[in-house]
Amino acid sequence: MPDRLRKIAHEATRGINELLGGNLDAGQSARIDKLIEDAVIKALLEGQHRAVDAALQCPEADQDLAHKIATEIRQKNDVLIVNLTSLR
């Protein structure tokens, strides 16, 4: 997943560069890539938090399954955070 996030960030940076009609230097491109990557990560984590919240809003009869789903989402969040932190 982290490589895919970097690709998304790089494509967005390229689009920004084209929009501006000029060429960003390597430092500017790297900083924009990082800003976009951070924004994508925050958005992904927010979406996953909302998914956990939604899972926990299930009727009481489905709470066992909802907690299992929420735990799985949280574990995936933890793995994502560890992987992304190791890239920095």
N, C-alpha and C positions, 0 to 999 in steps of 0.2 A: 504493500500500500504506500509506503513513503516515497518510493520511486514514482508512483503515479501522481502523488501530490506535487512532487517536484516538476513533473512534466506539465501538469495543469498550471502551476505557477510560472513556468518558463513560457508556455504558450500565451498566457495573459500578459507577461512582460513584453513579449514580441508584439502583441496586439497594441499595447500602449506605445511602444516605440514607433509602430507604423502610424498610429493615430497622431502622434506628435510630429510626424513627418521628418524626423531626424534620427540620429543614431545616439543611443545612450552609450556612455562609456561602460567599461566592464564593471566598475564599482557601482555605478547607478543601477545597472541591470541586476547585479547580485543583491543589492538592497531591496529593489522592487520585488525580485523573486522571493526574498525572505518575507517581506510584508504580506505578499499574496499567500504564500504558504502558511504563514501564521494565521491569516484570516480564514483560510480554508479549514485548517485544523480546528480553530475555535468554532466554526460553523458545524463541522462534523460532530464535535463533542456536544454542542448544544442540542443538535438533532438527536443524538443518542440519549442525552439526559431526558429529553421530552419523550422519547420512546419508553424509557424506564417509567417515567411518571404515568404515561398512558397505560402501560401494562399493569401498573399497580391500582388503576382505577376500575379494574374488572369487578364483576359481581363477586360476592363472597364465595360462592360455590366454585369459582374459578381461581381463587387466590393462590392455591398451591402451584398451579401452572404459571400464573402471573409472576410469582416470586422466582420460579425457575427461569423464566424468560428474562426477568430483570437482572438476575444474577449473571446470566450468560452475557447480556449486554454490558454489564459492568466489567466483567472479565475481559471482554473484547476491548473496552475502553482502556483498561489497564495495560493490555498488551500494546495497543496503539500508542499510548503515552510513552511507554518504555522505549519502543522502537523510534519514535520521533525524537525523544530526548537524547538517545544515543547518536543521532545524526548531527546534533548541534555541536 
